[in-house]
Structures are given as C-alpha cells and as structure tokens.
Amino acid sequence: MTSKNVLREMDSIPPKKNGDFAFLLHLIKSLKSEGKSCIFLPLGVLFRGNVEAEIRKQIIKKNYIKAINGLPPNLFQGTVNYELVKN
C-alpha cells in the first residue's frame, strides 16, 4: 500500500474549521512510498475528539506514524508542539 492512497483509505474527512489533519494527510500523501518526514503540529492534535479522533486512530492503525515526541514549552515562540514522525 503506497502513501498515494492515504486519502482514499481514510474513512473520515478532516473538518474545514481546522486544517491540522488536512495538512498532515497531505504531507503523508506527498511522500514517496519509502519517504520519511518530520512534521510539527500543535498539542491539540493529540486530544481533539469527533472526526479528528477517528482520523488519528486510522493513521496510527495504518502505521503512518513511527513516533510522537513532546517538545519543551517556548521552543517555538511560546507554543508547545509535538513532532510526528512517519515510518
């Protein structure tokens, strides 16, 4: 299964009001089949419910994420970010 099919594989569509998961899915889809990426997203991505929770479960189930690393506060102008690393 290649990363090009990632959007078709998802059962849920990211909400229009928040583009975090649309951005993440776009980056995963843009990678070559053996590609790797390091993506920084806000902390809220890990805790939002509803459709975003379903997308998060699907991404984890399909092994698109290898690790999630918490970064210290104020590293990026007063924000707390998490690093998501694709397989």
Z-matrix of the N, CA and C atoms (Angstrom, degrees):
N
C 1 1.450
C 2 1.528 1 108.50
N 3 1.294 2 118.09 1 125.33
C 4 1.458 3 121.23 2 -177.96
C 5 1.521 4 110.88 3 -95.15
N 6 1.333 5 114.18 4 162.06
C 7 1.463 6 119.15 5 179.21
C 8 1.528 7 111.85 6 -67.46
N 9 1.325 8 118.24 7 -17.53
C 10 1.466 9 121.44 8 179.55
C 11 1.527 10 111.76 9 -64.66
N 12 1.314 11 117.70 10 -23.08
C 13 1.456 12 121.62 11 -178.59
C 14 1.520 13 113.09 12 -92.29
N 15 1.320 14 117.98 13 3.59
C 16 1.464 15 120.84 14 -170.97
C 17 1.527 16 112.96 15 -59.22
N 18 1.319 17 118.76 16 -40.66
C 19 1.462 18 119.90 17 -178.55
C 20 1.522 19 111.38 18 -70.22
N 21 1.316 20 117.62 19 -35.07
C 22 1.458 21 120.68 20 177.40
C 23 1.523 22 111.85 21 -70.90
N 24 1.329 23 117.08 22 -27.12
C 25 1.458 24 121.64 23 -178.61
C 26 1.524 25 112.78 24 -76.96
N 27 1.302 26 117.72 25 -22.73
C 28 1.463 27 120.93 26 -176.84
C 29 1.523 28 109.93 27 -76.02
N 30 1.311 29 115.60 28 134.04
C 31 1.456 30 121.29 29 178.79
C 32 1.524 31 112.10 30 -81.62
N 33 1.330 32 116.41 31 -14.84
C 34 1.466 33 121.11 32 -176.15
C 35 1.518 34 110.43 33 -123.66
N 36 1.314 35 115.62 34 150.52
C 37 1.462 36 122.29 35 177.57
C 38 1.530 37 108.09 36 -104.42
N 39 1.345 38 118.85 37 134.11
C 40 1.464 39 120.67 38 179.47
C 41 1.527 40 111.20 39 -58.99
N 42 1.339 41 117.34 40 145.26
C 43 1.465 42 119.79 41 179.33
C 44 1.524 43 111.76 42 -67.43
N 45 1.315 44 116.67 43 147.85
C 46 1.463 45 121.55 44 -179.66
C 47 1.525 46 112.44 45 -68.55
N 48 1.335 47 117.00 46 -28.19
C 49 1.472 48 120.47 47 -175.17
C 50 1.523 49 113.48 48 -71.50
N 51 1.341 50 117.40 49 -20.21
C 52 1.449 51 120.35 50 -176.66
C 53 1.520 52 108.62 51 -139.17
N 54 1.317 53 117.35 52 119.62
C 55 1.452 54 121.29 53 -172.52
C 56 1.517 55 116.61 54 -92.23
N 57 1.341 56 118.38 55 6.56
C 58 1.462 57 120.37 56 -176.24
C 59 1.521 58 112.79 57 -57.10
N 60 1.323 59 116.89 58 -49.45
C 61 1.462 60 119.54 59 -177.76
C 62 1.519 61 111.71 60 -75.54
N 63 1.307 62 119.36 61 -30.72
C 64 1.465 63 121.37 62 174.39
C 65 1.533 64 108.76 63 -62.81
N 66 1.325 65 116.47 64 -42.65
C 67 1.463 66 122.29 65 177.52
C 68 1.533 67 110.40 66 -62.27
N 69 1.329 68 117.05 67 -48.11
C 70 1.462 69 121.77 68 -179.31
C 71 1.532 70 110.86 69 -61.62
N 72 1.319 71 117.60 70 -47.19
C 73 1.466 72 120.82 71 179.94
C 74 1.528 73 111.63 72 -63.90
N 75 1.335 74 116.38 73 -37.60
C 76 1.465 75 120.35 74 177.78
C 77 1.530 76 110.11 75 -62.74
N 78 1.332 77 117.28 76 -43.61
C 79 1.463 78 120.01 77 -179.55
C 80 1.523 79 111.62 78 -66.94
N 81 1.313 80 117.44 79 -40.27
C 82 1.467 81 120.18 80 177.27
C 83 1.530 82 109.64 81 -62.67
N 84 1.323 83 116.52 82 -44.05
C 85 1.465 84 121.23 83 -179.81
C 86 1.526 85 111.60 84 -63.82
N 87 1.331 86 117.48 85 -32.48
C 88 1.459 87 121.90 86 -176.35
C 89 1.529 88 113.46 87 -77.22
N 90 1.320 89 117.44 88 -14.87
C 91 1.460 90 120.59 89 -178.97
C 92 1.524 91 111.39 90 -73.91
N 93 1.325 92 115.41 91 150.63
C 94 1.456 93 120.09 92 171.04
C 95 1.521 94 107.75 93 -69.64
N 96 1.316 95 118.26 94 164.70
C 97 1.471 96 121.37 95 -175.15
C 98 1.521 97 112.66 96 -57.59
N 99 1.313 98 118.96 97 -30.93
C 100 1.465 99 122.20 98 177.65
C 101 1.525 100 111.56 99 -106.17
N 102 1.327 101 117.18 100 12.95
C 103 1.458 102 121.78 101 -175.86
C 104 1.517 103 113.56 102 -71.29
N 105 1.338 104 115.45 103 156.82
C 106 1.460 105 122.40 104 177.28
C 107 1.524 106 108.28 105 -128.98
N 108 1.320 107 114.83 106 154.27
C 109 1.449 108 119.74 107 -177.76
C 110 1.521 109 110.03 108 -151.04
N 111 1.308 110 115.81 109 154.63
C 112 1.460 111 122.33 110 173.48
C 113 1.526 112 106.04 111 -123.98
N 114 1.319 113 117.12 112 118.30
C 115 1.461 114 121.83 113 -172.82
C 116 1.521 115 109.60 114 -122.48
N 117 1.320 116 117.12 115 129.23
C 118 1.459 117 121.64 116 178.25
C 119 1.530 118 109.46 117 -100.93
N 120 1.321 119 115.68 118 125.91
C 121 1.460 120 121.71 119 -179.39
C 122 1.521 121 109.21 120 -133.11
N 123 1.335 122 117.72 121 156.73
C 124 1.463 123 120.54 122 178.68
C 125 1.527 124 112.66 123 -67.00
N 126 1.303 125 115.65 124 155.86
C 127 1.458 126 123.79 125 -178.34
C 128 1.527 127 113.04 126 -53.11
N 129 1.315 128 118.11 127 -37.60
C 130 1.458 129 122.71 128 -176.74
C 131 1.512 130 114.36 129 -57.98
N 132 1.326 131 117.72 130 -23.97
C 133 1.462 132 122.00 131 -179.92
C 134 1.527 133 110.64 132 -58.02
N 135 1.308 134 117.67 133 -30.89
C 136 1.467 135 121.16 134 -177.37
C 137 1.517 136 113.62 135 -80.66
N 138 1.321 137 118.30 136 -14.53
C 139 1.463 138 120.15 137 -170.53
C 140 1.525 139 115.65 138 -123.30
N 141 1.319 140 118.90 139 -7.62
C 142 1.463 141 120.13 140 -179.51
C 143 1.522 142 110.91 141 -68.96
N 144 1.305 143 116.02 142 147.24
C 145 1.468 144 121.08 143 -178.08
C 146 1.509 145 112.56 144 -99.68
N 147 1.329 146 114.76 145 -158.97
C 148 1.464 147 124.49 146 177.30
C 149 1.522 148 112.55 147 58.73
N 150 1.313 149 117.73 148 -130.95
C 151 1.466 150 122.37 149 -176.16
C 152 1.519 151 110.81 150 -62.07
N 153 1.322 152 117.37 151 -39.41
C 154 1.461 153 120.27 152 -178.38
C 155 1.529 154 111.29 153 -65.22
N 156 1.319 155 117.23 154 -34.71
C 157 1.474 156 120.49 155 176.32
C 158 1.525 157 110.30 156 -64.95
N 159 1.326 158 117.14 157 -40.17
C 160 1.469 159 120.88 158 178.72
C 161 1.528 160 111.26 159 -65.40
N 162 1.319 161 117.12 160 -42.22
C 163 1.463 162 120.78 161 178.37
C 164 1.524 163 109.53 162 -63.77
N 165 1.314 164 117.00 163 -43.48
C 166 1.464 165 122.00 164 178.73
C 167 1.536 166 110.53 165 -58.48
N 168 1.327 167 117.13 166 -44.48
C 169 1.471 168 120.93 167 178.39
C 170 1.531 169 110.99 168 -61.67
N 171 1.327 170 116.59 169 -42.33
C 172 1.465 171 120.54 170 -179.56
C 173 1.527 172 111.41 171 -65.41
N 174 1.330 173 116.94 172 -41.40
C 175 1.467 174 121.43 173 179.24
C 176 1.527 175 110.13 174 -62.27
N 177 1.310 176 116.75 175 -42.80
C 178 1.470 177 120.87 176 179.50
C 179 1.526 178 110.40 177 -68.92
N 180 1.333 179 117.06 178 -44.22
C 181 1.468 180 121.70 179 -179.09
C 182 1.525 181 111.72 180 -59.99
N 183 1.326 182 117.00 181 -35.54
C 184 1.460 183 121.64 182 -177.90
C 185 1.532 184 112.45 183 -88.04
N 186 1.337 185 116.78 184 6.46
C 187 1.475 186 122.64 185 177.92
C 188 1.523 187 113.93 186 59.65
N 189 1.320 188 118.04 187 35.59
C 190 1.460 189 120.39 188 176.40
C 191 1.522 190 111.50 189 -79.18
N 192 1.324 191 117.62 190 -18.13
C 193 1.462 192 121.61 191 -179.39
C 194 1.514 193 109.11 192 -114.17
N 195 1.319 194 116.07 193 129.21
C 196 1.455 195 120.99 194 178.98
C 197 1.531 196 111.13 195 -93.90
N 198 1.330 197 117.47 196 -35.67
C 199 1.466 198 120.22 197 -177.68
C 200 1.521 199 110.71 198 -154.88
N 201 1.323 200 115.15 199 154.24
C 202 1.467 201 122.67 200 171.86
C 203 1.517 202 106.18 201 -126.67
N 204 1.310 203 116.75 202 120.36
C 205 1.461 204 121.76 203 -178.66
C 206 1.512 205 110.18 204 -116.19
N 207 1.323 206 117.05 205 126.99
C 208 1.454 207 121.07 206 175.57
C 209 1.517 208 110.32 207 -80.09
N 210 1.303 209 116.08 208 136.01
C 211 1.458 210 121.16 209 178.16
C 212 1.529 211 109.45 210 -105.49
N 213 1.319 212 117.65 211 152.36
C 214 1.469 213 120.18 212 -177.67
C 215 1.530 214 112.11 213 -67.65
N 216 1.339 215 116.29 214 152.73
C 217 1.470 216 120.30 215 177.94
C 218 1.531 217 111.02 216 -59.94
N 219 1.312 218 115.59 217 153.88
C 220 1.465 219 124.65 218 175.90
C 221 1.528 220 113.98 219 65.87
N 222 1.297 221 118.04 220 12.17
C 223 1.460 222 120.21 221 176.21
C 224 1.522 223 109.88 222 -70.67
N 225 1.330 224 116.77 223 -37.55
C 226 1.459 225 122.45 224 177.21
C 227 1.522 226 109.18 225 -118.75
N 228 1.292 227 117.89 226 82.21
C 229 1.458 228 125.28 227 175.24
C 230 1.527 229 113.50 228 47.09
N 231 1.307 230 117.07 229 54.27
C 232 1.456 231 121.59 230 172.43
C 233 1.511 232 115.60 231 80.37
N 234 1.314 233 118.90 232 12.95
C 235 1.464 234 120.36 233 179.67
C 236 1.524 235 110.38 234 -110.66
N 237 1.305 236 116.24 235 157.87
C 238 1.461 237 122.13 236 173.09
C 239 1.519 238 106.34 237 -107.21
N 240 1.311 239 116.97 238 119.58
C 241 1.461 240 121.75 239 -178.36
C 242 1.510 241 110.68 240 -118.02
N 243 1.311 242 115.01 241 162.89
C 244 1.450 243 121.64 242 173.09
C 245 1.510 244 108.38 243 -123.77
N 246 1.300 245 115.66 244 146.21
C 247 1.455 246 121.79 245 -179.92
C 248 1.520 247 108.20 246 -101.63
N 249 1.291 248 116.77 247 124.68
C 250 1.458 249 121.64 248 177.96
C 251 1.522 250 107.82 249 -108.65
N 252 1.300 251 117.19 250 125.77
C 253 1.457 252 121.00 251 -176.90
C 254 1.518 253 108.87 252 -117.14
N 255 1.316 254 116.53 253 124.10
C 256 1.470 255 121.92 254 179.15
C 257 1.521 256 109.58 255 -80.09
N 258 1.339 257 115.25 256 151.49
C 259 1.472 258 120.91 257 175.34
C 260 1.507 259 110.65 258 -53.95
